[in-house]
Amino acid sequence: MPRLYFLLFLTGILFSAHAGLAQQNSDQLRTQATELTRQLAGQISLDDARTIKVRRLIYDRLIKESEVQQLYSNDPAMRSNKLREIEHDYALELKTVVNETQFSRYLALNSSAAAAIQPPAVAVTPATQQIQKSRTSLVPPAKARIAPQAKLKVAPTKALPSKPRVGSSIRKPAHQS
């Protein structure tokens, strides 16, 4: 029984130490996000409302980057791919927060962000040319797809009563009983 209490006590200490390190790491990331936001705000002329949103985006990006650094510390190729994805997502989110002029200034400052938001170039190989030919050969010309509209002739209809008559009932045919 005393061993159980000792193990529980030791486990509690380890969890509190881990939580303390996580809190310290979070504080460092917040400080770093604030500093990066201050620098970016001066370079691309952010107003106060956008600065707050950008600081949140930067903080989220820093958290994701630190997680990727820890998770893929043994796999440099995967780590660089994940970091590129994070940069791409950040650039797209930033584009929704800032105006066009500010975003173009950001892209001028950060060449990796400009490369991250560009769609990947597709190498044109004989196989891709064959696929493109087969796609275009299956699609009929634009004129053939548009069917001529025919005028519809509508026969005149009788006016239907709006309400059923009071004494009317539905009769069953005589052969059904």
C-alpha positions in Angstrom: 0.0 0.0 0.0 2.8 2.5 0.8 4.3 1.7 -2.6 1.0 2.7 -4.3 0.9 6.0 -2.6 4.6 6.6 -3.5 3.9 5.8 -7.1 0.9 8.1 -7.2 2.9 10.9 -5.6 5.7 10.4 -8.1 3.3 10.4 -11.0 1.7 13.6 -9.7 5.1 15.3 -9.5 6.0 14.3 -13.1 2.7 15.6 -14.4 3.0 18.9 -12.6 6.6 19.3 -14.0 5.4 18.5 -17.5 2.5 21.0 -17.1 5.0 23.6 -15.8 7.2 23.1 -18.8 4.2 23.4 -21.2 3.2 26.6 -19.5 6.7 28.0 -19.7 6.8 27.0 -23.4 3.5 28.6 -24.0 4.6 31.8 -22.4 7.8 31.8 -24.5 5.6 31.3 -27.7 3.3 34.2 -26.6 6.2 36.5 -26.1 7.7 35.4 -29.5 4.4 35.9 -31.2 4.0 39.4 -29.7 7.5 40.4 -30.9 7.0 38.9 -34.4 3.7 40.7 -34.7 5.2 44.0 -33.6 7.9 43.7 -36.3 5.4 42.6 -39.0 3.0 45.5 -38.0 5.8 48.0 -38.6 6.8 46.5 -41.9 3.4 46.1 -43.5 1.5 48.9 -41.7 -1.1 47.0 -39.7 -3.8 48.8 -37.7 -4.7 47.9 -34.2 -7.6 45.6 -35.0 -5.7 43.6 -37.6 -2.6 43.5 -35.3 -4.6 41.5 -32.7 -5.8 39.0 -35.3 -2.4 38.7 -36.8 -0.9 38.0 -33.4 -3.3 35.2 -32.9 -2.4 33.7 -36.3 1.3 33.9 -35.5 0.8 32.3 -32.1 -1.2 29.5 -33.6 1.5 29.0 -36.3 4.3 28.9 -33.7 2.4 26.3 -31.7 1.9 24.1 -34.8 5.5 24.5 -35.7 6.8 23.5 -32.3 4.5 20.5 -32.3 5.9 19.5 -35.7 9.5 20.0 -34.5 8.9 17.6 -31.7 6.9 15.0 -33.6 9.1 14.8 -36.6 12.5 15.4 -35.0 13.8 12.1 -36.5 12.3 12.6 -40.0 13.7 15.8 -41.7 11.8 15.3 -44.9 8.4 15.0 -43.3 9.2 17.9 -40.9 10.0 20.2 -43.8 6.8 19.1 -45.6 4.7 19.8 -42.5 6.4 23.1 -41.9 5.7 24.1 -45.5 2.0 23.2 -45.1 1.9 25.3 -41.9 3.4 28.2 -43.8 0.9 27.8 -46.6 -2.1 27.7 -44.2 -0.7 30.7 -42.4 -0.3 32.7 -45.6 -3.9 31.9 -46.7 -5.3 32.9 -43.3 -3.2 36.1 -43.3 -4.6 37.0 -46.7 -8.1 37.0 -45.2 -7.1 39.3 -42.4 -5.0 41.9 -44.1 -5.8 44.0 -47.2 -4.2 43.4 -50.6 -1.5 46.0 -50.2 -0.4 44.7 -46.8 -0.4 41.1 -48.1 1.7 42.1 -51.1 4.2 43.7 -48.7 4.2 40.6 -46.6 5.0 38.5 -49.7 7.8 40.9 -50.7 9.3 40.4 -47.2 8.8 36.7 -47.1 9.8 34.8 -50.2 9.1 31.4 -48.7 5.5 32.5 -48.1 5.2 33.6 -51.7 6.4 30.2 -52.8 4.1 28.5 -50.3 0.9 30.1 -51.7 1.7 29.3 -55.3 0.2 26.1 -56.6 2.7 23.4 -57.3 4.0 23.2 -60.8 3.0 20.1 -62.6 5.6 18.6 -64.8 4.4 18.0 -68.3 5.3 14.5 -69.2 4.0 12.3 -72.1 1.6 10.7 -69.6 0.1 14.0 -68.5 -0.2 15.1 -72.2 -2.1 11.9 -73.0 -4.4 12.4 -70.0 -5.1 16.0 -71.1 -5.8 14.8 -74.7 -8.2 12.1 -73.5 -10.1 14.7 -71.3 -10.5 17.1 -74.2 -11.5 14.4 -76.7 -14.4 13.3 -74.4 -15.9 16.7 -74.1 -18.1 17.7 -77.1 -17.7 21.1 -78.6 -19.5 24.0 -76.8 -22.1 24.4 -79.6 -23.1 20.8 -79.6 -23.8 20.8 -75.8 -26.4 23.6 -76.1 -29.6 22.1 -77.2 -32.0 24.4 -79.1 -35.0 25.3 -77.1 -38.3 24.2 -78.5 -41.4 26.2 -77.9 -43.9 24.2 -75.9 -47.5 24.2 -76.9 -49.8 24.3 -73.9 -53.4 23.1 -74.2 -56.0 25.2 -72.5 -57.2 23.7 -69.2 -60.6 23.7 -67.6 -61.0 25.7 -64.4 -60.9 23.4 -61.5 -63.2 24.0 -58.4 -61.2 25.5 -55.6 -63.1 23.6 -52.9 -64.7 20.2 -53.0 -68.5 20.1 -53.1 -70.1 19.4 -49.8 -72.2 16.4 -50.8 -69.6 14.7 -53.0 -68.0 11.5 -52.0 -65.6 9.1 -53.6 -67.4 6.1 -55.0 -65.7 2.7 -55.3 -66.1 0.9 -58.6 -68.8 -1.8 -58.5 -66.4 -4.7 -59.1 -64.5 -3.8 -55.8 -66.4 -4.7 -52.6 
